[in-house]
Amino acid sequence: MENSRYDRRDFLKLASAGGLIGTLASCSGTQQPSPEDAQARPANPGDLCYMDAKDLAALIQTRKVSAREVMAAHLDRINRLNPKINAIVARLEDEKCLALADAADQQTAKGEPLPPLHGLPIAFKDLQPAVGFPFTRGSLIYKDAMPEQDSVLVERLRKAGAIAIGKTNVPEFGMGSHTYNKVYGTTFNPYDLTKSAGGSSGGAGAALATGMLPIADGTDMGGSLRNPGNFNNVVGMRPSVGLVPTAPSPFPLLGFAVNGPMARTVSDTAFLLSVMAGADPRDPGCYPSDPTIFRGSLEHSFRGTHVAWCPDLGGLPLDPQVRAVLDGQRKTFETLGCVVEDADPDLGGADSIFLTIRAFRSAAVYGPLMARYRNQMKPEAIAEVESGLALTSADVAQAMIRHGQLLDRVRRFQEKYEFILCAVNQVPPFDATLDWPRTINGVKMDHYVAWMKSAYWITATYRPAISVPAGFTPEGLPVGIQIVGRYRDDLAVLRLAHALEQATGFGRKRPPIAADGQ
């Protein structure tokens, strides 16, 4: 195995134990192991990379597969594919990763209860401080920064047993939905290496799609969990504001930015959310909840459920290829029993509300940096900060007042329509050499996040929202659909997303580059 620094015997041990013969199998098969299979027998080492995280965790916990074998399989994928994708950055040496897996196996051998993510490799998003890894935030200003303390989310994932092996790549400061920066470079889309992987959790999305990670964390302010989920044919969920703690945060009660899960399946997304969710005293905006509800069955009947069908949210420009894919799924929701009606929520003011609050936040956080390091910041970041510095207190106050009115309008709209169905991204994955799309279906975009309105308008509603694979363009580029639920009804969103996923199966289509894992 070229570029690999561990012994091939790590794989052959498992092959021998399971009576398997031949060379390493591909991780790219579309057949997904069932929970029953996971409990009954060891997995082919090649299959480990695309096995559902819940099943993989069960194999480790029941000692049918070792954490070392799981780690070795994923390291092999990383060594083969990451040089082409550039999703995982600041990675530990293979020997250190395997040593951490050995330590997990020693803990397993004690026969004591194990945490839910025990032995699963993870790479934290580079907007999360994690002890032992650089915390660059995609900026040259922070390229040598090493945090002294974990974020609450990182702390929670470590305690749940996940083994940290690196970070996932992000845009500078997480700004924009295209992952490139001057520290680590560009992350490319595994379905077409000339295209963007989205962002700001672009590294996470691409790593999941290629089988380099079984689970991933992300953040979302304007679409940073949903957009890369969409672009990489995986699942990205923006939870309800206050469900997952965000500490440390400069604005703990502002509520627009959230932490959340990404995975290849809705079930694994719920599984990861069950670990992430729950109040923490360090985040005063986090409300009491029962995270264990996300570990139950997602099966649910939607017969008679009223849903609002509004792909363009009432007139946003939408690429014809995206619209065609979404239109093809309307029948699926009807088949599931939903009463699908053309209806647009009144999101008037959502644009100015989001942009004002975002600029206000950016100026407060990055204004001092710009004064000192302006020449090291990308033009979009400078423009964002300058926009915020130009705001008056009255501007911000009016945005907050209009936000309250928007929230109430959406509440009343959802008294009839339990779900809102719309585009995640208004465009399919675009050329990775672009900073951002300049036009959509002939309509000029006037700023660097203007092409993301279908995501950030939903952010302003404070509703839980998820991106689920919905199909592909004629060129084979992924397109997701956004399911928006009622206030704090995250479980219902996951259930409908799961029903769609099971009905279509689009999430099981692997990127062509996955064959390189053979």
C-alpha positions as CSV (number, residue, x, y, z in Angstrom):
1,M,0.0,0.0,0.0
2,E,1.8,3.1,-1.2
3,N,2.2,6.0,1.2
4,S,1.1,3.8,4.1
5,R,3.2,3.4,7.2
6,Y,1.5,0.5,8.9
7,D,1.7,-3.2,8.3
8,R,-0.6,-5.0,5.8
9,R,-1.0,-7.7,8.5
10,D,-3.4,-5.3,10.3
11,F,-5.9,-6.2,7.5
12,L,-4.9,-9.8,7.1
13,K,-5.6,-10.6,10.7
14,L,-9.2,-9.7,10.2
15,A,-9.4,-11.6,6.9
16,S,-8.0,-14.7,8.6
17,A,-10.3,-14.4,11.6
18,G,-13.4,-14.1,9.3
19,G,-12.3,-16.8,6.9
20,L,-11.9,-14.3,4.1
21,I,-9.6,-14.9,1.2
22,G,-8.2,-12.7,-1.6
23,T,-7.0,-9.2,-1.6
24,L,-8.6,-6.3,0.1
25,A,-12.1,-5.6,-1.0
26,S,-13.3,-2.3,-2.2
27,C,-15.0,0.1,0.3
28,S,-17.2,1.3,-2.5
29,G,-19.8,-1.4,-2.7
30,T,-23.4,-0.2,-2.6
31,Q,-24.7,-3.1,-0.5
32,Q,-25.1,-1.7,3.0
33,P,-24.6,-4.2,5.9
34,S,-27.7,-4.6,8.0
35,P,-27.7,-4.4,11.8
36,E,-28.3,-8.1,12.0
37,D,-25.2,-8.8,9.8
38,A,-23.2,-6.4,11.9
39,Q,-24.0,-8.4,15.1
40,A,-23.6,-11.8,13.4
41,R,-20.1,-11.8,11.8
42,P,-17.0,-9.8,11.3
43,A,-16.9,-7.5,8.4
44,N,-14.6,-7.7,5.4
45,P,-11.8,-5.1,6.1
46,G,-12.7,-3.3,2.9
47,D,-16.4,-2.9,3.9
48,L,-15.5,-1.2,7.2
49,C,-15.0,2.1,5.5
50,Y,-18.6,2.3,4.2
51,M,-20.3,0.5,7.0
52,D,-22.9,2.4,9.0
53,A,-21.3,4.0,12.0
54,K,-23.8,2.4,14.4
55,D,-23.0,-1.0,13.0
56,L,-19.3,-0.4,13.1
57,A,-19.5,0.7,16.8
58,A,-21.5,-2.4,17.6
59,L,-18.8,-4.6,16.0
60,I,-16.2,-2.9,18.1
61,Q,-18.2,-3.1,21.3
62,T,-18.9,-6.8,20.8
63,R,-15.2,-7.5,19.9
64,K,-16.1,-8.9,16.5
65,V,-13.8,-6.2,15.0
66,S,-11.0,-4.4,16.8
67,A,-10.5,-0.6,16.9
68,R,-7.1,-1.2,15.4
69,E,-8.6,-2.9,12.3
70,V,-11.1,-0.1,11.9
71,M,-8.4,2.5,12.2
72,A,-6.1,0.6,9.7
73,A,-8.9,0.4,7.1
74,H,-9.6,4.1,7.4
75,L,-6.0,5.1,7.3
76,D,-5.5,3.1,4.1
77,R,-8.4,5.1,2.6
78,I,-6.9,8.4,3.8
79,N,-3.5,7.6,2.5
80,R,-4.9,6.8,-0.9
81,L,-7.6,9.4,-1.4
82,N,-6.8,12.4,0.8
83,P,-3.9,13.6,-1.4
84,K,-6.5,14.0,-4.2
85,I,-9.4,15.4,-2.1
86,N,-7.6,17.4,0.7
87,A,-10.4,16.9,3.2
88,I,-8.5,15.9,6.3
89,V,-5.7,18.2,7.5
90,A,-3.3,18.3,10.5
91,R,-3.4,14.5,10.7
92,L,-1.5,12.5,13.2
93,E,1.1,10.0,12.1
94,D,-0.3,6.6,11.3
95,E,1.6,5.0,14.2
96,K,0.0,7.4,16.6
97,C,-3.5,6.7,15.3
98,L,-2.9,3.0,15.6
99,A,-1.6,3.4,19.1
100,L,-4.7,5.3,20.1
101,A,-6.8,2.4,18.6
102,D,-4.7,-0.1,20.5
103,A,-5.5,1.8,23.7
104,A,-9.2,1.6,22.8
105,D,-8.9,-2.1,22.3
106,Q,-7.3,-2.5,25.7
107,Q,-10.2,-0.7,27.2
108,T,-12.6,-3.0,25.3
109,A,-10.8,-6.0,26.7
110,K,-11.7,-5.0,30.3
111,G,-15.3,-5.9,29.7
112,E,-16.6,-2.7,31.1
113,P,-19.4,-0.6,29.6
114,L,-18.1,1.4,26.7
115,P,-19.2,4.8,25.4
116,P,-21.3,4.9,22.1
117,L,-18.6,6.1,19.7
118,H,-15.9,3.9,21.2
119,G,-13.1,3.2,18.7
120,L,-14.5,5.2,15.8
121,P,-12.0,7.6,14.1
122,I,-13.0,11.2,13.8
123,A,-11.4,14.4,12.6
124,F,-12.8,17.6,14.2
125,K,-13.7,20.6,12.0
126,D,-11.0,23.2,12.1
127,L,-13.4,25.7,13.6
128,Q,-13.3,23.7,16.8
129,P,-10.5,24.0,19.3
130,A,-9.1,20.5,20.0
131,V,-6.1,20.0,22.3
132,G,-3.2,18.3,20.4
133,F,-4.2,19.7,17.0
134,P,-3.7,23.1,15.3
135,F,-6.7,25.5,15.5
136,T,-6.0,27.5,12.3
137,R,-9.6,28.3,11.4
138,G,-8.3,28.3,7.8
139,S,-6.4,31.5,8.4
140,L,-2.7,32.3,8.1
141,I,-3.1,34.5,11.2
142,Y,-3.8,31.3,13.2
143,K,-1.6,28.8,11.3
144,D,0.5,28.1,14.4
145,A,-2.2,28.3,17.0
146,M,-2.5,25.4,19.4
147,P,-5.5,25.5,21.8
148,E,-5.1,24.8,25.5
149,Q,-8.7,23.5,25.9
150,D,-11.2,21.5,24.0
151,S,-14.5,23.1,22.9
152,V,-17.5,21.5,24.7
153,L,-18.4,19.6,21.5
154,V,-14.9,18.2,21.1
155,E,-14.9,17.3,24.8
156,R,-18.2,15.5,24.4
157,L,-17.1,13.5,21.3
158,R,-13.9,12.4,23.0
159,K,-15.8,11.3,26.1
160,A,-18.1,9.3,23.8
161,G,-15.1,7.3,22.7
162,A,-14.3,8.8,19.3
163,I,-10.6,8.7,18.4
164,A,-9.3,12.0,17.1
165,I,-6.9,11.7,14.2
166,G,-6.9,15.2,12.7
167,K,-9.0,18.1,11.6
168,T,-11.3,18.7,8.6
169,N,-10.6,21.5,6.2
170,V,-12.6,24.8,6.2
171,P,-12.8,28.1,4.4
172,E,-11.0,31.0,6.1
173,F,-12.9,31.7,9.3
174,G,-15.6,29.4,8.0
175,M,-16.8,32.3,5.8
176,G,-18.5,31.2,2.6
177,S,-19.6,27.7,1.4
178,H,-16.5,26.8,-0.6
179,T,-13.6,25.2,1.3
180,Y,-10.3,26.8,0.4
181,N,-7.7,28.7,2.4
182,K,-4.0,29.7,2.3
183,V,-3.0,27.3,5.1
184,Y,-4.1,23.9,3.6
185,G,-5.5,24.7,0.2
186,T,-8.7,23.6,-1.5
187,T,-10.9,20.6,-0.7
188,F,-12.3,19.0,-3.9
189,N,-15.6,17.3,-4.6
190,P,-15.2,13.5,-4.7
191,Y,-17.8,13.2,-7.4
192,D,-15.8,15.5,-9.7
193,L,-12.4,16.7,-8.6
194,T,-12.8,19.9,-10.5
195,K,-15.7,21.0,-8.4
196,S,-16.2,22.5,-4.9
197,A,-17.0,20.3,-1.9
198,G,-19.0,23.1,-0.4
199,G,-18.4,24.5,3.1
200,S,-17.7,25.5,5.6
201,S,-17.8,21.8,6.6
202,G,-16.4,20.9,3.2
203,G,-13.6,18.7,4.5
204,A,-16.0,16.8,6.7
205,G,-18.5,16.2,3.8
206,A,-15.8,15.0,1.4
207,A,-14.2,12.7,4.0
208,L,-17.5,11.1,4.7
209,A,-18.3,10.6,1.0
210,T,-15.0,8.9,0.3
211,G,-15.1,6.6,3.3
212,M,-12.2,8.3,5.1
213,L,-14.3,8.9,8.2
214,P,-17.5,7.2,9.5
215,I,-18.9,10.3,11.2
216,A,-18.1,14.0,11.3
217,D,-18.9,17.1,13.2
218,G,-19.7,20.5,11.6
219,T,-21.0,23.9,12.3
220,D,-23.7,25.9,10.5
221,M,-24.5,29.6,10.4
222,G,-25.5,30.1,6.8
223,G,-25.6,26.5,5.6
224,S,-22.3,25.1,6.6
225,L,-23.6,21.7,7.5
226,R,-26.3,21.5,4.9
227,N,-24.4,22.8,1.8
228,P,-21.5,20.3,2.0
229,G,-24.0,17.5,2.8
230,N,-25.7,18.4,-0.4
231,F,-22.6,18.8,-2.5
232,N,-21.1,15.5,-1.3
233,N,-24.2,13.3,-1.3
234,V,-24.2,12.8,2.4
235,V,-26.4,14.0,5.2
236,G,-25.9,17.3,7.0
237,M,-28.2,18.5,9.7
238,R,-28.6,21.9,11.3
239,P,-30.2,21.2,14.7
240,S,-32.5,23.5,16.5
241,V,-30.8,26.5,18.1
242,G,-29.9,25.4,21.6
243,L,-30.0,21.7,21.1
244,V,-26.2,21.2,20.8
245,P,-23.9,23.4,23.0
246,T,-21.6,25.8,21.1
247,A,-19.2,26.9,23.9
248,P,-16.9,28.7,23.7
249,S,-18.8,31.3,21.8
250,P,-18.3,35.1,21.7
251,F,-22.1,35.4,21.4
252,P,-23.6,32.5,23.4
253,L,-27.2,33.8,23.1
254,L,-27.2,35.1,19.5
255,G,-28.3,31.7,18.2
256,F,-27.6,31.9,14.5
257,A,-24.5,29.6,14.6
258,V,-24.9,25.9,15.7
259,N,-22.9,22.8,16.0
260,G,-24.3,19.6,14.4
261,P,-23.8,16.2,12.9
262,M,-22.9,14.8,9.5
263,A,-22.9,11.2,8.3
264,R,-23.6,9.1,5.3
265,T,-27.1,8.0,6.6
266,V,-29.9,9.7,8.5
267,S,-29.7,6.9,11.1
268,D,-26.0,7.7,11.7
269,T,-26.8,11.4,11.8
270,A,-29.3,10.8,14.6
271,F,-26.8,8.5,16.3
272,L,-24.2,11.2,16.4
273,L,-26.7,13.8,17.4
274,S,-27.6,11.7,20.4
275,V,-24.0,12.2,21.6
276,M,-23.8,15.9,20.7
277,A,-27.1,17.1,22.1
278,G,-27.9,18.0,25.7
279,A,-27.5,21.1,27.9
280,D,-24.2,22.3,29.3
281,P,-23.8,25.0,31.8
282,R,-21.1,26.6,29.7
283,D,-23.7,27.4,27.0
284,P,-26.5,29.4,28.6
285,G,-28.4,29.2,25.3
286,C,-28.6,25.4,25.4
287,Y,-32.0,24.1,26.6
288,P,-32.7,20.9,28.6
289,S,-33.4,17.9,26.3
290,D,-33.3,14.1,26.2
291,P,-30.7,13.2,23.6
292,T,-31.5,9.5,23.9
293,I,-34.6,9.9,21.8
294,F,-32.3,10.1,18.8
295,R,-31.2,6.5,19.3
296,G,-34.6,5.0,18.8
297,S,-36.3,3.9,15.6
298,L,-36.8,6.5,12.9
299,E,-39.6,4.6,11.4
300,H,-42.8,6.7,11.3
301,S,-46.0,7.0,9.2
302,F,-46.4,10.3,7.4
303,R,-49.9,9.6,6.1
304,G,-51.9,12.8,6.1
305,T,-48.9,15.0,7.0
306,H,-49.2,18.4,5.3
307,V,-45.9,19.6,3.8
308,A,-45.2,22.9,2.0
309,W,-43.5,22.4,-1.4
310,C,-41.5,25.5,-2.3
311,P,-38.2,24.5,-4.0
312,D,-37.2,28.2,-4.6
313,L,-38.7,29.6,-1.4
314,G,-41.0,31.9,-3.3
315,G,-38.8,33.1,-6.2
316,L,-35.1,32.6,-5.5
317,P,-33.1,31.9,-8.7
318,L,-32.6,28.2,-9.0
319,D,-30.4,26.3,-11.4
320,P,-32.6,24.3,-13.8
321,Q,-30.7,21.1,-13.1
322,V,-31.3,21.5,-9.3
323,R,-35.0,22.2,-9.9
324,A,-35.4,19.1,-12.1
325,V,-33.9,16.9,-9.4
326,L,-36.1,18.3,-6.7
327,D,-39.3,18.2,-8.9
328,G,-38.5,14.5,-9.3
329,Q,-38.9,13.9,-5.6
330,R,-42.3,15.5,-5.1
331,K,-43.9,12.2,-6.0
332,T,-41.8,10.4,-3.4
333,F,-43.2,12.5,-0.6
334,E,-46.7,11.8,-1.9
335,T,-46.0,8.1,-2.0
336,L,-44.9,8.4,1.7
337,G,-48.4,9.6,2.4
338,C,-47.7,13.3,2.7
339,V,-50.2,15.9,1.5
340,V,-47.9,18.0,-0.7
341,E,-49.1,21.5,-1.4
342,D,-47.5,24.4,-3.2
343,A,-47.0,27.0,-0.4
344,D,-44.4,29.6,0.3
345,P,-43.7,30.7,3.9
346,D,-43.5,34.5,4.3
347,L,-39.7,34.9,4.8
348,G,-39.8,38.6,4.0
349,G,-36.8,40.3,5.7
350,A,-34.9,37.1,6.2
351,D,-32.1,38.3,3.9
352,S,-31.4,41.6,5.6
353,I,-31.9,40.0,9.1
354,F,-29.3,37.4,8.4
355,L,-26.8,39.6,6.7
356,T,-27.1,42.3,9.4
357,I,-26.6,39.9,12.3
358,R,-23.8,38.1,10.5
359,A,-21.9,41.3,9.7
360,F,-22.4,42.6,13.2
361,R,-21.0,39.3,14.6
362,S,-18.1,39.3,12.1
363,A,-17.1,42.9,12.9
364,A,-17.0,42.2,16.6
365,V,-15.0,39.0,16.3
366,Y,-12.7,39.8,13.4
367,G,-12.6,43.6,13.4
368,P,-9.6,43.7,15.8
369,L,-7.8,41.1,13.6
370,M,-8.4,43.1,10.4
371,A,-6.9,46.2,12.0
372,R,-3.7,44.2,12.6
373,Y,-3.6,41.5,9.8
374,R,-5.6,42.9,7.0
375,N,-3.1,41.8,4.3
376,Q,-3.5,38.2,5.5
377,M,-7.3,38.1,5.2
378,K,-9.3,37.2,2.1
379,P,-11.2,40.0,0.4
380,E,-14.6,38.5,1.3
381,A,-13.7,38.5,5.0
382,I,-12.5,42.1,4.8
383,A,-15.8,43.1,3.1
384,E,-17.8,41.3,5.7
385,V,-16.0,43.0,8.6
386,E,-16.2,46.4,7.0
387,S,-20.0,45.9,6.4
388,G,-20.4,45.2,10.1
389,L,-18.3,48.1,11.2
390,A,-20.6,50.4,9.2
391,L,-23.7,49.2,11.0
392,T,-25.4,51.5,13.6
393,S,-27.0,50.2,16.8
394,A,-30.3,51.1,15.3
395,D,-29.5,48.8,12.3
396,V,-28.9,45.9,14.6
397,A,-31.9,46.6,16.8
398,Q,-34.2,46.8,13.8
399,A,-32.8,43.4,12.5
400,M,-33.6,41.8,15.8
401,I,-37.1,43.3,15.9
402,R,-37.8,42.0,12.3
403,H,-36.4,38.6,13.3
404,G,-39.0,38.3,16.1
405,Q,-41.7,39.0,13.6
406,L,-40.3,36.5,11.1
407,L,-40.2,33.8,13.7
408,D,-43.8,34.3,14.5
409,R,-44.9,34.3,10.8
410,V,-43.1,30.9,10.4
411,R,-44.7,29.5,13.5
412,R,-48.2,30.4,12.2
413,F,-47.3,29.0,8.7
414,Q,-46.3,25.7,10.3
415,E,-49.5,25.3,12.2
416,K,-50.8,23.8,8.9
417,Y,-47.5,22.7,7.3
418,E,-45.4,20.5,9.5
419,F,-42.5,20.5,7.1
420,I,-41.1,22.9,4.5
421,L,-39.4,21.3,1.5
422,C,-37.0,23.4,-0.5
423,A,-33.6,23.5,-2.2
424,V,-30.4,23.2,-0.1
425,N,-28.2,24.9,-2.6
426,Q,-29.5,26.9,-5.5
427,V,-26.7,25.5,-7.7
428,P,-25.0,22.2,-8.2
429,P,-21.3,21.8,-7.2
430,F,-19.4,24.6,-9.0
431,D,-15.9,25.0,-10.4
432,A,-13.4,24.8,-7.5
433,T,-11.3,27.6,-9.0
434,L,-14.1,30.1,-8.4
435,D,-14.3,32.0,-5.1
436,W,-18.1,31.8,-5.4
437,P,-20.8,31.5,-8.1
438,R,-21.4,34.9,-9.8
439,T,-24.7,34.0,-11.4
440,I,-27.6,31.6,-11.0
441,N,-29.8,30.9,-14.0
442,G,-28.8,34.3,-15.4
443,V,-29.3,36.3,-12.2
444,K,-26.2,38.1,-10.9
445,M,-25.1,37.4,-7.3
446,D,-24.2,40.7,-5.6
447,H,-22.1,39.3,-2.7
448,Y,-20.2,36.2,-1.8
449,V,-23.0,34.5,0.1
450,A,-25.9,35.6,-2.2
451,W,-26.0,32.2,-3.8
452,M,-26.7,30.6,-0.4
453,K,-30.0,32.2,0.3
454,S,-31.9,29.0,0.2
455,A,-29.9,27.9,3.2
456,Y,-29.4,31.1,5.2
457,W,-33.0,32.2,4.9
458,I,-33.9,28.9,6.7
459,T,-31.2,29.7,9.3
460,A,-33.1,32.8,10.1
461,T,-36.2,30.7,11.0
462,Y,-34.3,29.0,13.8
463,R,-36.0,25.7,12.6
464,P,-34.2,22.4,12.5
465,A,-33.2,21.6,8.9
466,I,-31.5,18.7,7.1
467,S,-30.0,18.0,3.7
468,V,-30.7,14.6,2.3
469,P,-29.5,13.1,-1.0
470,A,-32.2,13.6,-3.6
471,G,-30.5,12.7,-6.9
472,F,-27.9,13.7,-9.4
473,T,-27.5,16.1,-12.3
474,P,-26.9,14.6,-15.8
475,E,-23.2,15.1,-15.1
476,G,-23.4,13.0,-12.0
477,L,-23.2,15.8,-9.5
478,P,-25.1,15.4,-6.2
479,V,-28.2,17.4,-5.4
480,G,-29.9,17.3,-2.0
481,I,-33.3,18.4,-0.7
482,Q,-33.8,20.5,2.5
483,I,-36.4,19.3,5.0
484,V,-37.3,22.0,7.5
485,G,-39.3,21.1,10.6
486,R,-41.2,22.8,13.3
487,Y,-39.6,24.6,16.2
488,R,-37.4,22.2,18.2
489,D,-38.9,19.2,16.5
490,D,-35.6,17.7,15.4
491,L,-36.8,14.1,15.7
492,A,-39.6,14.6,13.2
493,V,-37.1,16.1,10.7
494,L,-34.9,13.0,11.1
495,R,-37.9,10.7,10.6
496,L,-39.0,12.3,7.4
497,A,-35.4,12.4,6.1
498,H,-35.0,8.7,7.0
499,A,-38.2,7.9,5.1
500,L,-37.1,9.7,2.0
501,E,-33.6,8.1,2.2
502,Q,-35.1,4.6,2.4
503,A,-37.5,5.3,-0.5
504,T,-34.9,6.7,-2.9
505,G,-31.5,5.1,-2.0
506,F,-29.5,7.9,-3.6
507,G,-27.2,8.1,-0.6
508,R,-25.8,4.7,-1.4
509,K,-24.3,5.9,-4.6
510,R,-20.5,6.3,-4.1
511,P,-18.2,8.7,-5.9
512,P,-16.0,7.3,-8.7
513,I,-12.9,8.1,-6.7
514,A,-14.0,5.5,-4.1
515,A,-12.8,2.8,-6.5
516,D,-9.3,4.0,-5.8
517,G,-9.7,2.5,-2.3
518,Q,-9.3,-1.0,-3.7
